[in-house]
Amino acid sequence: MLLALVAVAVGAAAQNSVKWRTAVRMVSPTEGEVTVRAIIPEGFHMYGTKAVQGGPVATTFNYDGSTGVEFSGKTAFSPAPVSGMDEAFGTELQWWTGRVAFTRKFRVTDAAKARIAISVKYMMCNGANCMPPRTENIVINADKLKQ
């Protein structure tokens, strides 16, 4: 019986988490862009990148674990988030539903050490519940950073 309850709990948690997909596109031998796509479970929304006092944890990207690459610009996203009143937090917020892609440009500075490490922190809710903030760690090794 305990095993069945654990299996149900694990299955429910898996259904209530964002699925992440990555792609690297090299535009030259040393320049490229990394795209991280979020597939948000039906009925949920994932909050935008702007932190609001008293609001949910904003979606943030940290690239500090990367080596042999230099990033330029900020992380761009598409589509733009929806803005509106969020009843759970009683304030105006931004969020995505369905799918969203986050892209950042980079330049390889040391091909032998090139590695992109991304830590994505996010939070999502549905109409009744909010999931605790989560962190997804993504690593892209040097073999993917070649044209």
N, CA, C and O of each residue as an XYZ file, in Angstrom:
588
protein
N       0.826     -1.200      0.000
C       0.000      0.000      0.000
C       0.861      1.251      0.000
O       0.582      2.194     -0.740
N       1.910      1.272      0.825
C       2.800      2.425      0.879
C       3.454      2.660     -0.472
O       3.574      3.802     -0.917
N       3.879      1.585     -1.128
C       4.509      1.693     -2.446
C       3.545      2.318     -3.453
O       3.963      3.130     -4.278
N       2.281      1.958     -3.400
C       1.283      2.521     -4.318
C       1.118      4.012     -4.072
O       1.005      4.782     -5.026
N       1.102      4.437     -2.807
C       0.984      5.855     -2.482
C       2.196      6.634     -2.964
O       2.055      7.741     -3.484
N       3.383      6.070     -2.797
C       4.604      6.730     -3.270
C       4.562      6.866     -4.787
O       4.918      7.917     -5.319
N       4.132      5.821     -5.490
C       4.050      5.861     -6.948
C       3.072      6.931     -7.415
O       3.357      7.641     -8.379
N       1.925      7.060     -6.750
C       0.952      8.094     -7.099
C       1.540      9.478     -6.847
O       1.380     10.372     -7.678
N       2.211      9.668     -5.729
C       2.807     10.966     -5.402
C       3.885     11.340     -6.407
O       3.947     12.489     -6.842
N       4.732     10.394     -6.780
C       5.788     10.664     -7.762
C       5.170     10.989     -9.109
O       5.618     11.919     -9.780
N       4.160     10.251     -9.516
C       3.486     10.515    -10.790
C       2.834     11.883    -10.815
O       2.915     12.588    -11.820
N       2.185     12.270     -9.720
C       1.550     13.589     -9.651
C       2.595     14.691     -9.722
O       2.389     15.696    -10.402
N       3.712     14.515     -9.029
C       4.775     15.530     -9.066
C       5.336     15.665    -10.466
O       5.619     16.780    -10.904
N       5.507     14.560    -11.184
C       6.048     14.610    -12.543
C       5.093     15.339    -13.486
O       5.540     16.055    -14.382
N       3.782     15.165    -13.294
C       2.803     15.843    -14.137
C       2.759     17.335    -13.837
O       2.345     18.125    -14.686
N       3.176     17.725    -12.653
C       3.117     19.115    -12.239
C       4.481     19.785    -12.275
O       4.778     20.643    -11.443
N       5.308     19.398    -13.233
C       6.598     20.062    -13.372
C       6.811     20.448    -14.830
O       6.300     19.800    -15.744
N       7.558     21.490    -15.021
C       7.881     21.962    -16.364
C       8.854     20.977    -17.004
O       9.769     20.489    -16.341
N       8.664     20.688    -18.274
C       9.629     19.890    -19.035
C      10.539     20.871    -19.764
O      10.068     21.854    -20.335
N      11.831     20.605    -19.745
C      12.820     21.503    -20.334
C      13.507     20.841    -21.512
O      13.879     19.669    -21.439
N      13.679     21.581    -22.593
C      14.385     21.121    -23.789
C      15.428     22.181    -24.151
O      15.181     23.376    -23.991
N      16.587     21.746    -24.636
C      17.639     22.698    -24.998
C      18.071     22.483    -26.444
O      17.958     21.388    -26.995
N      18.568     23.565    -27.040
C      19.126     23.513    -28.386
C      20.232     24.556    -28.474
O      20.141     25.633    -27.886
N      21.275     24.214    -29.218
C      22.370     25.142    -29.472
C      22.460     25.331    -30.973
O      22.441     24.367    -31.739
N      22.560     26.593    -31.383
C      22.739     26.903    -32.802
C      24.000     27.727    -32.940
O      24.087     28.843    -32.429
N      24.975     27.171    -33.633
C      26.225     27.883    -33.878
C      26.086     28.645    -35.195
O      25.718     28.064    -36.215
N      26.382     29.954    -35.171
C      26.303     30.772    -36.383
C      27.687     30.970    -37.008
O      27.803     31.432    -38.143
N      28.721     30.620    -36.264
C      30.102     30.642    -36.742
C      30.865     29.638    -35.873
O      30.290     29.075    -34.941
N      32.148     29.407    -36.162
C      32.899     28.464    -35.319
C      32.989     28.878    -33.845
O      33.222     28.034    -32.980
N      32.805     30.172    -33.555
C      32.938     30.621    -32.167
C      31.710     31.328    -31.607
O      31.697     31.658    -30.421
N      30.689     31.571    -32.403
C      29.514     32.301    -31.918
C      28.255     31.471    -32.093
O      28.080     30.776    -33.094
N      27.379     31.560    -31.097
C      26.147     30.803    -31.166
C      25.107     31.335    -30.211
O      25.284     32.381    -29.586
N      24.024     30.600    -30.112
C      22.981     30.930    -29.144
C      22.418     29.637    -28.580
O      22.259     28.640    -29.284
N      22.124     29.687    -27.300
C      21.532     28.547    -26.622
C      20.071     28.896    -26.343
O      19.757     29.992    -25.880
N      19.181     27.938    -26.636
C      17.755     28.120    -26.390
C      17.285     27.048    -25.424
O      17.545     25.859    -25.609
N      16.596     27.489    -24.402
C      15.992     26.593    -23.419
C      14.486     26.776    -23.551
O      13.965     27.877    -23.372
N      13.792     25.682    -23.867
C      12.338     25.734    -24.024
C      11.670     25.119    -22.807
O      12.056     24.046    -22.343
N      10.664     25.815    -22.300
C       9.865     25.319    -21.179
C       8.522     24.855    -21.714
O       7.842     25.590    -22.429
N       8.142     23.632    -21.365
C       6.824     23.101    -21.710
C       6.068     23.005    -20.390
O       6.348     22.150    -19.549
N       5.112     23.896    -20.235
C       4.396     24.057    -18.963
C       3.164     23.144    -18.970
O       2.421     23.118    -19.950
N       2.948     22.401    -17.887
C       1.798     21.479    -17.855
C       0.474     22.221    -18.058
O       0.312     23.364    -17.629
N      -0.453     21.552    -18.714
C      -1.773     22.122    -18.953
C      -2.429     22.496    -17.625
O      -2.376     21.740    -16.655
N      -3.043     23.670    -17.601
C      -3.720     24.146    -16.398
C      -2.821     24.950    -15.473
O      -3.309     25.545    -14.512
N      -1.514     24.983    -15.740
C      -0.564     25.735    -14.917
C      -0.023     26.927    -15.681
O      -0.091     26.978    -16.909
N       0.510     27.875    -14.951
C       1.267     28.971    -15.550
C       2.576     29.133    -14.780
O       2.640     28.884    -13.576
N       3.612     29.554    -15.494
C       4.938     29.781    -14.907
C       5.167     31.297    -14.903
O       4.934     31.973    -15.905
N       5.618     31.808    -13.782
C       5.733     33.250    -13.619
C       6.872     33.861    -14.408
O       7.864     33.200    -14.717
N       6.710     35.142    -14.729
C       7.658     35.896    -15.542
C       8.984     36.157    -14.852
O       9.251     35.638    -13.768
N       9.804     36.962    -15.491
C      11.172     37.214    -15.032
C      11.296     38.426    -14.100
O      12.387     38.721    -13.612
N      10.202     39.117    -13.856
C      10.251     40.296    -12.987
C       9.769     39.939    -11.581
O       8.639     39.485    -11.397
N      10.634     40.149    -10.604
C      10.265     39.887     -9.210
C       9.335     40.988     -8.714
O       9.541     42.167     -9.002
N       8.319     40.593     -7.970
C       7.366     41.527     -7.388
C       7.326     41.269     -5.894
O       7.144     40.133     -5.455
N       7.499     42.337     -5.108
C       7.495     42.175     -3.654
C       6.179     41.540     -3.206
O       5.099     42.013     -3.561
N       6.283     40.460     -2.420
C       5.104     39.746     -1.944
C       4.515     38.800     -2.978
O       3.488     38.167     -2.736
N       5.169     38.705     -4.134
C       4.671     37.844     -5.208
C       5.414     36.524     -5.260
O       6.147     36.178     -4.334
N       5.225     35.789     -6.341
C       5.875     34.489     -6.495
C       7.354     34.644     -6.843
O       7.827     35.746     -7.120
N       8.061     33.546     -6.825
C       9.454     33.542     -7.261
C       9.463     33.754     -8.776
O       8.795     33.032     -9.516
N      10.212     34.734     -9.221
C      10.316     35.020    -10.653
C      11.203     33.979    -11.323
O      12.056     33.376    -10.672
N      11.004     33.767    -12.613
C      11.862     32.873    -13.386
C      13.198     33.563    -13.600
O      13.257     34.666    -14.143
N      14.280     32.903    -13.166
C      15.616     33.488    -13.305
C      16.570     32.472    -13.916
O      16.403     31.263    -13.756
N      17.569     32.986    -14.616
C      18.596     32.172    -15.252
C      19.952     32.563    -14.698
O      20.282     33.747    -14.628
N      20.745     31.565    -14.303
C      22.100     31.794    -13.799
C      23.045     30.949    -14.643
O      22.855     29.741    -14.789
N      24.071     31.602    -15.200
C      25.027     30.945    -16.093
C      26.409     30.832    -15.452
O      27.378     30.525    -16.146
N      26.519     31.070    -14.154
C      27.818     31.153    -13.478
C      28.669     29.893    -13.564
O      29.893     29.990    -13.480
N      28.079     28.730    -13.727
C      28.857     27.496    -13.797
C      29.455     27.222    -15.172
O      30.119     26.204    -15.369
N      29.225     28.121    -16.117
C      29.730     27.938    -17.485
C      31.224     28.206    -17.541
O      31.747     29.019    -16.779
N      31.913     27.515    -18.453
C      33.351     27.721    -18.647
C      33.650     27.765    -20.138
O      32.970     27.127    -20.941
N      34.674     28.527    -20.492
C      35.118     28.592    -21.878
C      34.159     29.294    -22.814
O      34.314     29.210    -24.032
N      33.167     29.985    -22.269
C      32.220     30.757    -23.075
C      31.979     32.106    -22.414
O      32.118     32.260    -21.201
N      31.615     33.071    -23.237
C      31.297     34.414    -22.749
C      29.920     34.766    -23.305
O      29.692     34.653    -24.510
N      29.008     35.187    -22.445
C      27.651     35.504    -22.855
C      27.523     36.979    -23.187
O      28.223     37.817    -22.618
N      26.625     37.292    -24.111
C      26.360     38.691    -24.443
C      24.863     38.950    -24.344
O      24.043     38.075    -24.621
N      24.535     40.149    -23.950
C      23.141     40.523    -23.817
C      22.451     39.782    -22.688
O      23.076     39.065    -21.907
N      21.159     39.975    -22.630
C      20.331     39.320    -21.614
C      19.622     38.126    -22.232
O      19.605     37.960    -23.452
N      19.045     37.310    -21.384
C      18.233     36.193    -21.852
C      16.947     36.767    -22.441
O      16.204     37.470    -21.756
N      16.689     36.464    -23.713
C      15.462     36.908    -24.373
C      14.428     35.794    -24.288
O      14.784     34.624    -24.151
N      13.150     36.150    -24.368
C      12.103     35.133    -24.308
C      11.050     35.386    -25.373
O      10.824     36.520    -25.794
N      10.410     34.299    -25.799
C       9.358     34.383    -26.794
C       8.391     33.221    -26.555
O       8.820     32.072    -26.448
N       7.111     33.508    -26.471
C       6.452     34.795    -26.631
C       6.588     35.652    -25.370
O       7.131     35.220    -24.353
N       6.081     36.872    -25.474
C       6.040     37.750    -24.303
C       5.074     37.158    -23.286
O       4.096     36.512    -23.662
N       5.341     37.376    -21.998
C       4.407     36.846    -20.988
C       3.087     37.607    -21.006
O       3.015     38.755    -21.444
N       2.050     36.941    -20.519
C       0.741     37.550    -20.327
C       0.818     38.382    -19.044
O       1.470     37.975    -18.083
N       0.173     39.517    -19.024
C       0.102     40.329    -17.804
C      -1.334     40.360    -17.322
O      -2.268     40.438    -18.121
N      -1.507     40.297    -15.998
C      -2.855     40.368    -15.453
C      -2.851     40.249    -13.944
O      -1.811     40.055    -13.315
N      -4.036     40.369    -13.381
C      -4.211     40.243    -11.941
C      -4.125     38.768    -11.581
O      -4.847     37.940    -12.135
N      -3.245     38.453    -10.657
C      -3.103     37.079    -10.183
C      -3.812     36.987     -8.846
O      -3.391     37.608     -7.870
N      -4.882     36.218     -8.797
C      -5.691     36.112     -7.579
C      -4.930     35.471     -6.426
O      -5.151     35.828     -5.269
N      -4.031     34.525     -6.726
C      -3.288     33.850     -5.661
C      -2.430     34.827     -4.867
O      -2.257     34.661     -3.659
N      -1.887     35.852     -5.540
C      -1.012     36.813     -4.869
C      -1.650     38.192     -4.738
O      -1.079     39.078     -4.101
N      -2.821     38.385     -5.328
C      -3.544     39.643     -5.195
C      -2.807     40.829     -5.790
O      -2.908     41.945     -5.282
N      -2.063     40.594     -6.868
C      -1.314     41.678     -7.491
C      -1.177     41.426     -8.990
O      -1.409     40.316     -9.468
N      -0.804     42.450     -9.709
C      -0.565     42.353    -11.152
C       0.753     41.619    -11.382
O       1.789     42.016    -10.849
N       0.713     40.547    -12.176
C       1.907     39.741    -12.440
C       1.991     39.380    -13.919
O       1.066     39.630    -14.692
N       3.125     38.785    -14.292
C       3.324     38.272    -15.640
C       3.549     36.765    -15.556
O       4.139     36.273    -14.594
N       3.069     36.022    -16.585
C       3.254     34.575    -16.611
C       3.125     34.038    -18.031
O       2.647     34.710    -18.945
N       3.575     32.791    -18.170
C       3.433     32.057    -19.432
C       2.606     30.810    -19.187
O       2.623     30.242    -18.095
N       1.880     30.391    -20.220
C       1.215     29.096    -20.234
C       1.668     28.376    -21.509
O       2.107     29.015    -22.466
N       1.561     27.079    -21.515
C       1.912     26.326    -22.728
C       3.412     26.188    -22.902
O       4.048     25.362    -22.247
N       3.976     26.995    -23.786
C       5.408     26.910    -24.096
C       6.026     28.295    -24.152
O       5.379     29.275    -24.521
N       7.292     28.348    -23.777
C       8.065     29.582    -23.896
C       9.517     29.205    -24.160
O      10.019     28.218    -23.622
N      10.187     29.997    -24.991
C      11.594     29.761    -25.322
C      12.436     30.908    -24.777
O      12.080     32.077    -24.929
N      13.548     30.568    -24.146
C      14.498     31.538    -23.609
C      15.807     31.375    -24.378
O      16.325     30.262    -24.477
N      16.345     32.456    -24.919
C      17.537     32.381    -25.761
C      18.583     33.386    -25.292
O      18.265     34.509    -24.902
N      19.855     32.945    -25.344
C      20.967     33.838    -25.004
C      22.137     33.558    -25.941
O      22.456     32.405    -26.233
N      22.769     34.632    -26.405
C      23.917     34.525    -27.302
C      25.190     34.318    -26.494
O      25.310     34.769    -25.355
N      26.145     33.614    -27.125
C      27.427     33.366    -26.472
C      28.540     33.304    -27.505
O      28.301     33.172    -28.705
N      29.759     33.404    -27.001
C      30.965     33.262    -27.819
C      31.874     32.278    -27.116
O      32.100     32.389    -25.911
N      32.401     31.307    -27.862
C      33.336     30.334    -27.297
C      34.696     31.025    -27.169
O      35.240     31.538    -28.147
N      35.233     31.031    -25.947
C      36.535     31.659    -25.700
C      37.641     30.628    -25.496
O      38.820     30.945    -25.658
N      37.275     29.412    -25.145
C      38.232     28.317    -24.958
C      37.524     27.016    -25.314
O      36.809     26.439    -24.494
N      37.733     26.559    -26.553
C      37.020     25.388    -27.058
C      37.262     24.140    -26.209
O      36.374     23.300    -26.070
N      38.463     24.021    -25.642
C      38.785     22.841    -24.832
C      37.986     22.799    -23.524
O      37.735     21.720    -22.989
N      37.588     23.964    -23.010
C      36.869     24.028    -21.738
C      35.401     24.437    -21.906
O      34.682     24.594    -20.919
N      34.964     24.606    -23.144
C      33.622     25.135    -23.404
C      32.534     24.246    -22.800
O      32.445     23.052    -23.088
N      31.723     24.859    -21.967
C      30.622     24.160    -21.291
C      29.634     25.212    -20.836
O      30.008     26.184    -20.180
N      28.378     25.019    -21.183
C      27.335     25.937    -20.728
C      26.574     25.255    -19.603
O      26.048     24.154    -19.768
N      26.524     25.919    -18.466
C      25.772     25.434    -17.306
C      24.721     26.490    -16.966
O      25.045     27.646    -16.693
N      23.484     26.077    -16.988
C      22.375     26.997    -16.723
C      21.575     26.472    -15.543
O      21.210     25.298    -15.493
N      21.313     27.354    -14.605
C      20.446     27.039    -13.485
C      19.197     27.912    -13.627
O      19.282     29.139    -13.577
N      18.042     27.271    -13.804
C      16.782     27.996    -13.979
C      15.954     27.818    -12.715
O      15.641     26.696    -12.316
N      15.606     28.926    -12.095
C      14.730     28.880    -10.923
C      13.375     29.416    -11.371
O      13.298     30.442    -12.047
N      12.300     28.711    -10.989
C      10.969     29.108    -11.437
C       9.908     28.659    -10.440
O      10.163     27.859     -9.539
N       8.720     29.198    -10.631
C       7.575     28.820     -9.809
C       6.345     28.809    -10.702
O       6.215     29.628    -11.612
N       5.448     27.876    -10.435
C       4.222     27.824    -11.223
C       3.015     27.539    -10.338
O       3.128     26.958     -9.259
N       1.855     27.968    -10.835
C       0.596     27.792    -10.111
C      -0.494     27.399    -11.104
O      -0.356     27.574    -12.314
N      -1.584     26.863    -10.551
C      -2.807     26.700    -11.334
C      -3.865     27.522    -10.615
O      -3.514     28.320     -9.746
N      -5.101     27.368    -10.926
C      -6.139     28.189    -10.302
C      -6.332     27.946     -8.821
O      -6.924     28.779     -8.135
N      -5.842     26.809     -8.304
C      -6.078     26.467     -6.908
C      -4.816     26.364     -6.062
O      -4.853     26.643     -4.864
N      -3.694     25.964     -6.671
C      -2.487     25.692     -5.896
C      -1.239     26.249     -6.572
O      -1.181     26.401     -7.792
N      -0.250     26.545     -5.743
C       1.072     26.913     -6.243
C       2.047     25.815     -5.845
O       2.001     25.297     -4.730
N       2.918     25.475     -6.763
C       3.961     24.503     -6.484
C       5.132     25.239     -5.840
O       5.349     26.413     -6.138
N       5.887     24.586     -4.971
C       7.061     25.249     -4.397
C       8.038     25.626     -5.514
O       8.073     24.966     -6.552
N       8.827     26.679     -5.310
C       9.828     27.043     -6.323
C      10.740     25.849     -6.608
O      11.060     25.064     -5.715
N      11.146     25.733     -7.857
C      12.030     24.647     -8.286
C      13.226     25.218     -9.016
O      13.195     26.341     -9.520
N      14.287     24.417     -9.062
C      15.481     24.778     -9.821
C      15.810     23.639    -10.762
O      15.893     22.483    -10.348
N      15.996     23.966    -12.021
C      16.388     22.995    -13.048
C      17.816     23.315    -13.464
O      18.115     24.452    -13.829
N      18.697     22.328    -13.412
C      20.094     22.510    -13.818
C      20.313     21.855    -15.167
O      20.009     20.677    -15.357
N      20.843     22.629    -16.103
C      21.050     22.184    -17.478
C      22.524     22.337    -17.808
O      23.111     23.387    -17.547
N      23.132     21.299    -18.381
C      24.542     21.352    -18.780
C      24.650     20.973    -20.246
O      24.097     19.964    -20.682
N      25.371     21.796    -21.002
C      25.626     21.532    -22.415
C      27.137     21.484    -22.589
O      27.825     22.481    -22.375
N      27.643     20.332    -22.974
C      29.085     20.123    -23.079
C      29.649     20.595    -24.416
O      28.906     20.911    -25.345
N      30.984     20.637    -24.493
C      31.721     21.204    -25.618
C      31.340     20.610    -26.961
O      31.331     21.332    -27.958
N      31.025     19.327    -27.029
C      30.710     18.717    -28.334
C      29.484     19.329    -28.987
O      29.337     19.253    -30.207
N      28.596     19.936    -28.199
C      27.405     20.591    -28.749
C      27.695     22.048    -29.150
O      26.849     22.701    -29.760
N      28.884     22.553    -28.809
C      29.229     23.957    -29.058
C      30.175     24.097    -30.248
O      31.039     24.974    -30.271
N      29.999     23.223    -31.229
C      30.817     23.258    -32.438
C      29.910     23.400    -33.647
O      28.790     22.890    -33.668
N      30.412     24.100    -34.649
C      29.635     24.303    -35.869
C      29.757     23.102    -36.771
O      29.171     23.081    -37.853
